[in-house]
Amino acid sequence: MHRNAKIYVAGHRGLVGSALVRALDRQGYKQIITRSKAQLDLRDAQAVDRFFEQEKPDYVFLAAAKVGGIAANDAYPADFIRDNLMIQTHVIEAAYRHQVQKLLFLGSTCIYPKLAPQPLQEHYLLTGELEATNEAYAIAKIAGIKMCQAYNRQYGTRFISAMPTNLYGPNDDFDLQASHVLPALIRKIDEAKELNTNVVEIWGSGAPRREFLYVDDLADACIFLMRFYEENDIINIGVGEDISIKDLALLIGEVVGYAGQFSFNKERPDGTPRKLVNVSKLTALGWKAETSLKAGIQATYDWYRQHRAGAAAR
């Protein structure tokens, strides 16, 4: 991927897409193509095809997706499966039709079975039942993986699929009705500190364990894979370590400077008991995450404090 290649980042305003743009710019790539949703609705097949015909990108990072936490996935399953199927189908087809050199499709570790052995290995895909609360989103992502693999087999394309673990970082979604657990906890704990609230309620038992990858590390991994990975099989991106939701809350409380207590509402869903990915495949290629969880939370919290009004209202 030479420095003057035309690189389209789909979803450049989101958590992952904005990190990709930062990383590409930092690494000296000169021709980064972006479009906002208002400029290009990826659910519109004809608009996507016209865009590819006009811009003729050499490389595509497919980071555009409808995403959300447990509450959003559980409440709007039709939106999650429909929008994601449309977005990825239109971009992948256009990339094939307009002879894109290489495409990276970003999935999610929620594609793996709910009760799969830990840590999650790539070959566990489609070996068991999915977590019910995000089944619609997971099925859409699995379809995207299989679509990339099918195009590679039938048309000889170079479409690769990477499965990042739980992500967080600058430009995350802090809406309590839609966000993932880490940004939601940052907001709740920060607001409790500001209001001198003694107790913060957290959904679930606090026992589930999650792995968290700082989004700028993910962006570096994606560029690395675009340059060096050519296999048809999926590849995990993560740190290889996890933490309980309870301990995560305590760590965020330490970063925020919150002196209160945490209560756990066990009537709310826990989701998957544990989700840790095996990253040996990626490590063997020569890439490893660099940002510690505490350092990443601090950077994310600093960004949230600077953008709090807008971030909380998104």
Secondary structure, DSSP 4 states (H G I P E B T S, - for coil): --TT-EEEEETTTSHHHHHHHHHHHHTT--EEE---TTT--TT-HHHHHHHHHHH--SEEEE-------HHHHHH-HHHHHHHHHHHHHHHHHHHHHTT-SEEEEE--GGGS-TT--SSB-GGGTTSSPPPGGGHHHHHHHHHHHHHHHHHHHHH---EEEEEE-EEE-TT----TTT--HHHHHHHHHHHHHHHT-SEEEEES-S--EE-EEEHHHHHHHHHHHHHH---SS-EEES-S--EEHHHHHHHHHHHHT--SEEEEETTS---SSEE-B--HHHHHHT------HHHHHHHHHHHHHHSHHHHHH-
